[in-house]
Amino acid sequence: MLHLTLRQLKVFESVARLGSYTRAAEELHLSQPAVSMQVKQLEESIGLSLFEQLGKKIYLTDAGREMFHYSREIGRQLAEAESVLEALRGMKRGKLVISMVSNANYFIPQLLSVFCQRFPDITVNLDVANREKLLKQLADNEMDLGIMGQPPEEAESVAEPFLDNPLVVIASPNHPLVPEKAIPVERLEGETFLVREKGSGTRIAMERIFTQHGIAPPHGMEMSTTEAVKQAVAAGMGLAVVSLHTVGLELETGRLAVLDVVDFPILRHWYVVYRKGKRLSHAAQAFHDFLLQEARLLMAAAR
């Protein structure tokens, strides 16, 4: 039978996650000898080494990788239990961890502002990530809820649409195609496109519609942020397919224009996603319900 403590697991998890006794000590506000002692006691309890040192770096052993998995799961279970018990006591407080793709940054803060006014005692931790990182966070159960435009295909997740997400073709105002109406998609073949990184939900949707029309998906200059894409399009470097939510200010000020392309806008949705079977905390459930019930009305009123 294992004789270990939650403190030992917490210290070990920090060392394993950060890959350093020193950084773990700083995070936990402990001395490095105290951190080393907790890990040593844990190793003695299970009878196996959890780390091996090669040069100046430490690496998890096979036993360490297994223990890291269970220490994280135990930590999450305890955090979930705390949230559930707080909800049962009628407390409208807690911590909400959200991860969203960068394009959602153009409207989620507006919704969060309303939500936080209603639940002032809920602490929100918001992370902006690309699709690849968000999917990893989802797989590792590192967040309560995720916000994305292209839902994951994995059966282990739940994705619920809460807001329309139309994709449009944008150009600089002086582009020759701006005055034209009902532009066939085929007319765009050969145009220079500014695209997001491979795996981006917007890029996946763009490539799909070009393929449906029997033309090669455009692969122009690749950029890691929508802001960079918009700046390049405004400078006349090419066209781009973006979410309409991301260009509201530029359309109002005339820095960008939307092309009238057949089969555009591509009608998609924004999704709130979470692990299948995950028991949402009081805070996460409140924000989930808020998105599904009010996001459309609030965003329509903001236009």
Steps between C-alpha positions, in 0.01 A plus 500: 500500500632842406568744782517840338363846568324759288786739575750256351286461189463876461873558530581215262246625244658845504854362452384268220303773322775762523792259455690670781530477879594868515202624299266274696634644825436852372145413389414333831684758715716228655873450534667271248610253772137477618387420145773238457405341834131469402592332171747268675238396755254428218760286320570309822128443548448344157840335482588640157699794363283770345776707339834439337761770448693531174747785510326798656148390400257265671269263316206290611553126524226259390374497859523880505284534191235275652508687830482835316181387327337391827619802699337733246178299500486502879557876503221558251263272691563695820443832323177362353385378842564843648294668226212253538491541878505879465203476263314281747558765766346755265821692445513698177875511493776284363763488228431476128777392260426580134719446196404650165639530150635846421211603272258467792691781668293745292174423681552276805627791717168680436307196617730444796448859608124438535556162664746638757259779594242233587748273678755737654639232733598264218867529408564454127826368356499562123759352264528588130645212296517368147281203408776243550578616853132522592439142385791383714364688800165334438656154475699560819194641681690819582201733466133515590373624163646573159376743234571414136357529150586151369379237750728206575422170330594289800214307662642581843380861480170690497458803269190721517437793261412829668564773238505537120847536351480614135827488304552766231762589239668831579707732281649847513242765396683572171518137387352465145253232614334720765239661269401169335188303595444124527866413438540128421735319735695391192593866438705490819734233366837660443440778752752534781350393832624572849430192711521389862719215615426146388228346716320829558119460489465794261761358266335155507164653399662710224686203353185289509290742293776549242531123466122470459524736202770287342781750536822478695478652851700824508823489695650845524689659786438316828450706817449400861242765599185647348628849580802439276272368225277808518793740492645325194167506316449869583847567357395342170707182531210270413161362606400299806213298641419606857218494750269799458531554877866591459463788253214712638717804578694483171177486297357797688811709440538391137841337545368169366219389270303176471485347152163383365604142424252225409457243782632753752461565784585144603248443776667348804458524876695570813503204736548455871686172553592282797602144578225241465393381842658800672302624798493875455562714805239751610696779331549305176135395486389859555716629212398208276130578554564872455659443157226269375214716623618857450803532272299547179276769648786689665715502184206606284430790736866605486498543121 
